[in-house]
Amino acid sequence: MITADIRAIDVLAPNFKKRLSGVTSTIVRLVPLQAQSIAIAATGPVLPSHVPQVPLRSLLTMPRSGPSGARVWHARRNVEMLGGLLLKHVLRKKLWLLFTSASQRKHTGYSKWLISQMDAVIATSAKTASYLEREATVIHHGIDLDIFKPAEDKAALRASLGLPEQGPIIGCFGRIRRQKGTDVFVDAAIDLARRHSNLTALVMGRATEKHQGFERDLKAKVADAGLSERVLFLPEVPVWDIAKYYQALDLYIAPQRWEGFGLTPLEAMACRMPVVATTVGAFEELVVEGETGHLVPPGEIAAMIDATERLLDDPKALDAAAAAALARARTEFSLEREAHAIIDVYQSLMAAQH
């Protein structure tokens, strides 16, 4: 474990949730990279050993100021905003309070109050910023381009994964639940598989206990259609393995009904995949209609099928969209770009007088 000396830390990134979540993975991705440029450490009950971190208990006894003056406390959840306020106003620690919002819904009165107490706010998309009743800096999420990159030999990769070497493969990855639109993808995949005799569709992810009945119903629908060998349900794999499955595709589909930000289209684009995505989350800021793929209304199965076929039926258009998707991911959405944009916010706070 990389345990940092809290006396040498200027920025604290709390992660107060034990279970893996999107926020946790954001911290795990960003903090080691940011630590190369600024004195930052995460803190929380469960963090991977490679993430620079300080014990939670050390927050109570840490010096009032950091080595450069007031520290930055970068919260990403309500409970972490509250923790920062308690440290600042009860324990009298000198802190700049920063909050990153990814939510695209009206905030409760409590959340609004917490956000109003922050010294600065980051929004992960312009749509997210529109729900905040204060100024926010928009910084899109980025992805690790060393992990998510095009396949060197797609046919060999497919063979190694036990997937068909020939014929188009489409995919939808992530949690299996209605909110994520998994049923929309399955309905579209069944129709597409009937129209295209060599098409394979992948559903990859995990259904939590609450959504396992939903997953069973989807599998039964596929079985009733006689397509269990072509519409495949694959288990969730670690982030360092998921890239292989993106690389094996010809087209990625993001069918969500609701999303906070949504990283899967970016991960696919970095693997040189065109994307058909719904107009939720930050997808309209990630996918360029007609250039890197297509955007469709959430829940519209017919529109999803049409957008998918327009690309699959035109190999030149599919390849052009794939190239454009890769270029956009590399230019606009690298993890390094996100990390340094956030560091700029840290430094602007630390440069101010407390």
Number of C-alpha atoms within 10 A of each C-alpha: 10 13 15 17 14 22 13 15 23 23 27 23 22 26 24 19 16 11 10 10 9 13 16 19 13 15 19 19 17 23 23 19 17 19 17 9 11 16 20 26 27 26 22 17 12 13 22 10 11 12 22 23 26 22 15 14 10 13 16 11 10 14 14 18 17 20 13 13 17 22 24 25 29 27 25 23 19 16 16 21 24 16 15 25 21 13 18 17 11 9 14 12 22 19 27 23 24 24 23 22 24 25 19 23 12 13 14 9 9 10 15 15 11 17 24 14 14 18 14 21 23 22 25 23 26 18 21 22 21 15 16 20 12 12 12 20 17 19 18 24 24 22 23 16 17 9 16 24 22 21 19 9 10 17 14 14 17 20 13 12 12 9 19 17 16 13 12 17 23 24 25 28 25 18 18 22 20 16 13 21 20 26 23 20 26 24 17 21 28 22 15 20 16 13 11 15 11 14 20 24 26 22 22 21 19 19 18 12 8 9 14 14 13 17 20 12 12 18 19 13 17 21 13 10 13 13 18 15 11 20 24 18 19 12 11 16 14 7 11 9 12 18 20 21 20 29 26 27 26 22 27 28 25 30 32 26 19 17 19 19 24 21 20 20 26 27 26 32 33 31 27 30 32 33 35 26 26 27 21 23 24 24 25 18 15 24 25 17 16 12 18 28 28 25 24 22 15 20 16 15 20 14 18 26 18 15 20 24 14 14 23 20 11 10 11 11 18 23 18 15 26 26 19 20 28 22 16 21 26 20 10 14 23 20 21 17 18 20 21 16 15 21 18 12 17 22 14 11 20 19 12 10 7 10
